[in-house]
Amino acid sequence: MWWWIAAAALANGDGSHLWISETARDQLPVGALRDFLEDPAAWEAVRAGSLFPDGGYGVDHPYGEHAHWPPFHRAYRGWIAARWQPPYQGEAALHLGLLLGMISHGTADQVYDGLYMERAREEDGGSDWGQSFDEATEVCFLAATGPQELPPLELPYDALAALLTADGVAVDANTLRRGQAAVNLAVLWASGASQDPERVAAYQAQFPWGCVHQIDEDQPGAPAHEARVVAHAWAQTWAALSGDLAPGGVLDSSPLDGGAGLPEAGVGARVGLFLASPLLSAQVPELALRVVDEAGVEVEISRRLFYRDHSQLLLIEPVAGWTPRAAHTLTLGPVDDAWGEALLTDPWRLHFSTAPPPADTGEVREEPAPSGCSQAGRGERWGPLGLLALGALRRRRRCQTPHTDRQIGETGLTHTQEERVTLPCRRPRRTG
């Protein structure tokens, strides 16, 4: 029995997904969306939905890949909007919670894979990547943050099967039930493995950069960053369901606007823009997109979606490096999304610099903690291995308000299997 659970965990990092969703909820401001997520029934549905997309991998069915991506999320959102209005309660809350969980999962995977895992490939290039990076980082992350409790297994499988089938992926309710059982067992296995010091140490030795830096709040693509993007994506979805949605544009950027100290070259020099709506690959070469340095000189760039059509993570890199120790301005737009709808009606700008950040004055600034998040009991939640990791890096628990320039408002902000050679057949994985 236990060998099968371990095998299932090879395809899932779903304990991390549960942490990301919880952290995203804690970043939301007081308002209708936060109130909805504080309802226990709705929140347990979010947690179950945060695992749901990986269920297809556990039972070798394509519904899992399909559930990762915006086209299905859009169809599910339309199905909900056609049946219910706010406030979402009872059956409506169950479905909206599941949708938000699936959005969390798919969003997090794109951010992690495109910004964090790619950096780990550079830093841990000498490691054995034939072994599961997903499994190793999942166990290390739960060792630092604590095991996760399992969400409920009973879901509206008949309705979900009908939705997926209508969206082009035929599946039955029993297959979905088996898939959800598989991801729950994977979380159970990884949570247990995270309490085995020898196993954790072996994973840390295998991927020394990847296992350690995922707990750094400021590391692009790490779980804390994923949670920030998920919170923005949830606010966007809530606004769409409320009929109060303007073109969403860019939900999040790495670096944030005004960021300094960006490397001139390498994976760390990559700029990532997470869009409110997806694009098609064919659109990317024609995007109105340029970067100029502080002298007004245009920098030659490459641009691509990290995954295939209907991806939301747009990556921009300098062909020969950013200008040394200089401010840069990236301009994007206007842009239509994959469905031909306005994504950006006006140009959007991001300012970043390769110059070092301003000198640290040494002043300690206390940041207010959101409601329900306290500093007490930190050691109990992180465990002994997590406290060792805390000593190695600046590892504050996510008890801070979001970046003030990216505050999330109630109305938003202002992996199919295509190329097995170049992309894993699923990815969305890991974080799942």
Secondary structure, 3 states (H helix, E strand, C coil): CHHHHHHHHCCCCHHHHHHHHHHHHHHCCCCHHHHHHHCHHHHHHHHHHHHHHHHHHHCCCCHHHHCCCHHHHHHHHHHHHCCCCCCCCCHHHHHHHHHHHHHHHHHHHHHHHHHHHHHHHHHCCCCCCCCCHHHHHHHHHHHHHCCCCCCCCCCCHHHHHHHHHHCCCCCCHHHHHHHHHHHHHHHHHHHHHCCCHHHHHHHHHHCHHHHHHCCCCCCCCCHHHHHHHHHHHHHHHHHHHCCCCCCCCEEEEECCCCECCCCCCCHHHCEEEEEEEEECHHHHHHCCEEEEECCCCEECEEEEECCCCCEEEEEEEECCCCCCCCEEEEEECCEECCCCCEEECCCEEEEEECCCCCCCCCCCCCCCCCCCCCCCCHHHHHHHHHHHHHHHCCCCCCCCCCCHHHCCCCCCCCCCCCCCCCCCCCCCCCCC
